[in-house]
Amino acid sequence: FLPCASIANIGKNIGFLAASASRAAIHQSLTKTEGKTSNLGDVTAKAGSQAILASLLGTGFGIIFSQTFCSDYGTAGILAGFVVLSAVHQVCTYKAIQAVPLKTLDRHRLHIVLDSYMKSNLDQVIGQSDRSEQHSWKAPLAPTEVAERESFLPLMPPDQSVRWLSVGASLVE
């Protein structure tokens, strides 16, 4: 039991660190309002209260869930429950991140913005538009539009932004 619990605790702490990093960015994006004072402390406190409540409810449901499936289906039931609940958790996280459009750019979001901008203004960029016509430049995507196009699927890169570094590439190519 002790080795299994130790590995589970390590995994929990790694997950907590990853969640803390993204949570800070989400809290900051929720508090950025022009001309008003930031209420980052209030948002963080309320988010902490919600996290504690969700953790307690999750623990309670986990106890009920494990008693139901452990006694009837054994290890296969626990594994099936874990897979189903993990999938539900990922979908909920995906929907939550889409609901809060971040105003900062990481490599993937920057690639979405630049790719859309270049495609919508291609004629002006390469200079092949008719010089007699006055074309207006199309504006870059808004944060909500970027959030709609952003992909969060792990191990499935949505674009070429993840291939920015090539280790061991030939200098001739």
Secondary structure, 3 states (H helix, E strand, C coil): CHHHHHHHHHHHHHHHHHHHHHHHHHHHHHHCCCCCCCCHHHHHHHHHHHHHHHHHHHHHHHHHHHHHHHHHHHHHHHHHHHHHHHHHHHHHHHHHHHHCCCCCCCHHHHHHHHHHHHHHCHHHHHCCCCCCCCCCCCCCCCHHHHHHHCCCCCCCCCCHHHCCCCCCCCCCC
